[in-house]
Structures are given as structure tokens and as C-alpha cells.
Amino acid sequence: MDLPSLAQQKGLAFAPLPFAALSFLSSAHVICHLIFRRRRKLERLYHRLVLAMNFVLLAVSVNWFWSPFAVPEGTPYHWGASGTVRTCDTQAFLYLMFALTIPTYYGSLSLQAFMGMKRNFDEEKYDWIEKYVHIVA
């Protein structure tokens, strides 16, 4: 197997950056929209779950943007590596924590839809699931 060239190393280092920035901006927009423009929507369980999920996505976006620079300095075949072992460990820990949280919130949206249909969309009959979703997430 051939070793990655310098151009490939740079490509791997910079590839996640535009997508992380786009994800950050999208999550920030949803958060600002729900908190500042449409605060009334937060009365609904669905919107509160979407808001919580976007806070997690915001953190994941920052983590992805930071990831190429968290690799310990001197690591072979990692262009731009300027971190330490501690920054690498921190980045990996945060990524794992948040990566497991996002599917939980996506699943909770399905659970909310199911409970809504089952309870004829009377939120008072199924809003009790919210605290458990946040605890599990």
C-alpha cells in the first residue's frame, strides 16, 4: 500500500472543514430561529427535541472542525497535526459522547411521532417521554 502524498494529506485535513462549518451554521440557524424568532414553537415537544438535537449537532460541528488540528504534532502522514495527546484524547472523547447522542435524538423524534399518533396528538398524554429522552441522550 502506498503512503499518502502531501496533497492527499492536505485533502484529508481540509475535507471536513467546509462541511463542519456548514453544519455549524445550519444548527446555529435552527437554534436562533427557535429561541429568538419562534419561541412559541417551543411549547411543542417536537420542537424542544429538535432544539436539543441541534445543540448537540453544534458541538459535533465544532469537534469536526477542530479534529485535524487535534492530532498530536509529529504524527506521521497527518498534515497540519499541531495538537497534543491530550487534545487528541479530548477530541475523541467528545466525538464519541456526541456521536451517540445524535441517533438518540433522531430516534426520539420517531418515538414522539408514534406516541403522538397513538394518543391522537394530545401532548399532555405523552409529554412525559421528554425527560427520559434527555436522560438517555
C-alpha positions in Angstrom: 0.0 0.0 0.0 1.3 3.4 -1.0 1.8 6.1 1.6 -0.4 9.2 1.2 1.2 12.0 -0.7 1.4 15.6 0.7 -1.6 16.6 -1.4 -3.6 13.7 -0.1 -2.7 14.5 3.4 -3.8 18.1 2.9 -7.0 16.9 1.3 -7.8 14.7 4.3 -7.0 17.5 6.7 -9.2 20.1 5.0 -12.1 17.9 3.7 -14.2 18.0 6.8 -13.8 21.8 7.4 -16.4 23.2 4.9 -18.9 20.6 6.0 -18.3 21.2 9.6 -18.7 25.0 9.0 -22.0 24.4 7.1 -23.3 22.1 9.8 -22.4 24.7 12.5 -24.2 27.4 10.6 -27.2 25.3 10.0 -27.5 24.2 13.6 -26.9 27.8 14.8 -29.7 29.0 12.5 -32.2 26.4 13.8 -31.3 27.3 17.4 -31.6 31.1 16.8 -34.8 30.6 14.9 -36.4 28.6 17.7 -35.1 30.7 20.6 -35.4 34.2 19.2 -37.9 34.2 16.3 -40.3 31.4 17.0 -40.1 30.9 20.8 -43.8 29.9 20.8 -42.9 26.8 18.9 -41.0 25.5 21.9 -44.3 24.8 23.6 -44.4 21.7 21.4 -42.4 18.6 22.3 -41.2 18.1 18.7 -39.5 21.5 18.6 -37.9 21.1 22.0 -36.4 17.8 20.9 -35.2 19.4 17.6 -33.7 22.3 19.6 -31.8 19.9 21.9 -30.6 17.9 19.0 -29.3 21.0 17.3 -27.3 22.0 20.4 -25.6 18.6 20.2 -25.0 19.0 16.4 -23.5 22.4 17.1 -21.0 20.8 19.4 -20.3 18.0 16.9 -19.6 20.6 14.2 -17.1 22.4 16.3 -15.5 19.0 17.1 -15.3 18.1 13.4 -13.8 21.5 12.6 -11.2 21.0 15.3 -10.3 17.4 14.5 -7.5 17.8 12.0 -5.6 20.1 14.4 -6.1 17.9 17.5 -3.8 15.2 16.1 -0.6 15.2 18.1 2.2 17.2 16.5 4.7 14.9 14.7 2.2 12.2 13.9 3.3 10.7 10.5 1.1 11.3 7.5 -1.2 13.8 9.2 -0.6 17.2 7.6 -1.5 20.1 10.0 -1.2 18.0 13.1 -0.5 20.5 15.8 -2.1 19.1 19.0 -1.0 17.0 21.8 -2.0 13.6 23.1 -4.4 15.4 25.5 -6.1 17.4 22.6 -6.5 14.1 20.6 -8.0 12.3 23.6 -10.3 15.1 24.4 -11.5 15.4 20.8 -12.1 11.6 20.6 -14.0 11.6 23.9 -16.2 14.4 22.9 -16.8 12.9 19.5 -17.9 9.6 21.0 -20.2 11.2 23.5 -21.9 13.4 20.9 -21.9 10.8 18.2 -24.0 8.5 20.5 -26.4 11.3 21.4 -27.4 12.3 17.9 -29.0 9.0 17.0 -30.8 9.0 20.3 -32.5 12.3 19.5 -33.3 11.1 15.9 -34.9 8.0 17.5 -36.8 10.2 20.0 -38.4 12.1 17.1 -39.8 8.8 15.8 -40.9 7.9 19.3 -42.6 11.3 19.6 -44.4 10.8 16.3 -45.5 7.3 17.3 -46.8 8.4 20.7 -48.5 11.4 19.1 -50.4 9.2 16.7 -51.2 6.7 19.4 -52.5 9.5 21.7 -54.3 11.5 19.0 -51.6 14.2 19.2 -52.7 15.3 22.7 -49.2 16.2 24.1 -50.4 16.1 27.7 -50.8 12.4 27.3 -47.2 11.7 26.1 -45.0 14.7 27.1 -43.7 12.5 30.0 -41.3 10.9 27.5 -39.3 14.1 27.1 -37.4 13.8 30.4 -36.4 10.2 29.7 -35.2 11.1 26.2 -32.9 13.8 27.6 -31.7 11.4 30.4 -30.9 8.7 27.8 -29.3 11.1 25.4 
